[in-house]
Amino acid sequence: NVDANVAYTEAYEENMRGRVIDTWYSPNGYMMSRELFEQMDGFYEWFGIYMEESDLCMRVREAGRKVCIVGDAVTWHRHYNDAGDMVMRRFATNTPPKAFRLSRNRLHFAGRHYSLPKVLSIMFVFAPVVTLRYLIMATFRGWPKIGLGFVWGYCVGFVQVLGLMIAQALLWPISLVGKVIFKNESVGLHH
């Protein structure tokens, strides 16, 4: 509904006017100095599309810097304009490979940045529910291949994150020895 979207946008803009809000993620339009970008080693290119901006912003926060939303800033973000569900359009998941990457990258992002209990809750509760929701929405819209892209992305992401967690658990004793040898310098698979 175009009128509802315009009303929501106007209310959001009015609420944000003059505000600076501390956050952890990038709402897809941001600025940072080249120096900071290079200190963070830029984007983690493995992501390709989806979650690469949020990953960069999370690394900025983990480095002790701030990430903020500036309410008076204006950016234009081009979306494709196809008929369909707002959630699908919002993420521009109009092809199975895009649906796959969004679903997989969410899990990979969680594995890179969250604690073990949070990662497990995302892997076993949140991500399956969201994936099922997207599968149902896409199928009822006549896009079953996009729905299967979400499912396949979840499955691949699940296996990848689980594999990284097992590797970290197996390498934990080696990491401890390395910390002793290298005088508590970080040695491991975290990033």
N, C-alpha and C positions, 0 to 999 in steps of 0.2 A: 504494500500500500504506500504509494508515493507521499500522500498527505501525512501519514503516520511517521514516515522516515524524515520528512522535513520538520515536523513538530519535534521529534526526538532530537534531531540535529540542532535546532534552534535552542531547545532547552539545555542541551549539553553545552553548547557554546556560551550561553548566558551563565551557567553554573561555573564554567571554567575561567571566565573573563577575570584577568588580574591575578590568577592563582599560579603558584609554583608548587608542584606536588612531588615529593620524593617517591620514587618507584624502583622496581628492579628490572623492568622490561622496556623494550622499545616498542612504541605503537607505530612502527614502520615509517616514521619520518623523524629524523634526528640529525643532530650535528655534534661533532667532536673534533678536537684538534688532530691534525695529522700525527703529531708527536704521541698523543695518547693512543691513537689507532695503531701506530707502529709498536708502541710499548706492549700492547695487548696482542701483538702478532696478527692483527686484522681479523678477518672472518675465519672461522674454522670451516674450511672449504668442503669438508666431508658432507656437511648438511646440504650443500647446493642451494635449494630454496626451502623455505619454511624453518623457522627457529634460529637461523644464523644471526639475526639481529638481536634476538633475546639472549642467545649464548654470549655474544660480544658484550652486551650490557651487563649480564650476570658476572662476567669476568672483570669488568670495570668495577663493579660493586665489591667483588671478592678481593680486589686490589686496594680497597679502602677509599675509592672515589664515589662520588654521587652520580646518580642517574635521576633526572627530574623531567616531569612534564611541565612545559611552560604554556599556560592557558591562552596567552595572547599570540602565540606563534601560529602561523598558518602554513599548512603544507597541502599539496594536492597529490592524492594517491589514486592512480587510474585503476579502476576495476573493469572487468568485462561486464557487459550489460546484456545478459541473456536471461530469459525467463527461467524461474526456478526458485528453489528454496533460498531464503536469505542467508542461512548458514553456509550453504554451498557457495553462494556468490561471494560472501564475505572472505572466505579463504581462497577464492578463485580456484577451486578444485574441480575444474570442468573437464579433466581428463583422468583416466586411471593412474598414470604415473604421478600426477600431482597429488591425488588422494593418497597414494602409497607413501610418498615422501612426507606429507604432513603427519600421517599416522605413525610412521617409523621414527621421524625426527623428534616427535614429542617424547617418545620413550627414551631416545638417545639423550635428549636434553636433560631429562630427569636423572638418568644414570650419571651424567657428568656433574650435576650440580646439587642434588638432594641427598639427604641422609638415607641410610638403608631402609628404615621403616617407611619413610615417605615414598621411596622408589617402589618398594613392595606393594604399598597401597595403590599406587598409580598403576603398576603392572597388573595387579590381580583384581582391582575394583574399578577405578575410574576409567582407565583406558578401554577395558572390554565393554563397559556400559556405553561410552561415547562411540566406540567403533560400531556396536550394534545399532545405536541410534542412527548413525550416518548410513549404515547399510540399509536399514529400513527406509529412511528418507529417500535415498538415491534410488532404491528399487521401486518405490511407489511413484517416483517422478519419471520412471522409465529409463533410468540410468544404472542398470545393474552392474555394469563393468566398473563404474566409478565406486559403487558400494563395495565391490570385491577388491578394488584398489585399497580402500581403507582397511579391509580385513587382512589382506596380504601384508600391508605395511605394518599393522599391529603384530602379526605373527613374526615377521622378520625382525622388527625392533625388539620384540620380547626375547627372541633367541639371542640377538646381539648383546643386549644389556645383561641377560642372564649369563652369557659367556664371559663378559667382562667382569661380572661380580665373582664368578668362579675363579677366573684367572687371578684376580686381586686376592682372593682368599688363599689360593695356593701359593702365591708369591709373597704373602704377608711375612712368613718367617725369613725369607731372603731379604725382604725390605728392612726388617729389624737389624739383621747383620750388616746390611749396607749402611744404615744410619750410624751404627757403632763405628764402622770403618771410616766413613766419611764425616764423622763428627756431627751427627744430627741434621745433615743436609737432607732435603727431601729426595728420596729415591723411591720411585714407584710408578704406577700407571695412571695416576689421577687425571692428568691431561695429556 
